[in-house]
Amino acid sequence: MTSLKVKKLEPSEVAQLIVEVASDNLASDIVMLDMRGLASFTDYFVVMSADSTRLIQALENDIATTMKQAKLNIHRREGSAATGWVLMDCSDVIVHIFGPEEREFFGLERLWARAPQVVRIL
């Protein structure tokens, strides 16, 4: 019996995959931050904005579907579209989907200003 090996994606590849899904699905101001050396709990943040609760929910669903198809786990989810903020903990990558006001309020880019921006899509 032949065993098929599934290539394990590197954290940077997982983050880039999430950036692509977000970009393809109308997220705005997408930022991929390199957290290595700054945080022990993850390698990358992917932060994005969505203009409506409907879009926040759609982005969450599309990212979850893509992760499942790639055989990657989402270990924990916090928040909801109704609150204007969703966090998806994918271990080495943490995804933040914000409504515009919530993104300004939480200010993750200000809080983690020392983290290099790997990708920024406006």
Helices and strands as residue ranges (DSSP letters): H 11-24, E 28-34, E 44-49, H 53-69, E 76-80, G 81-83, E 85-89, E 93-98, H 100-106, H 108-111, E 117-121
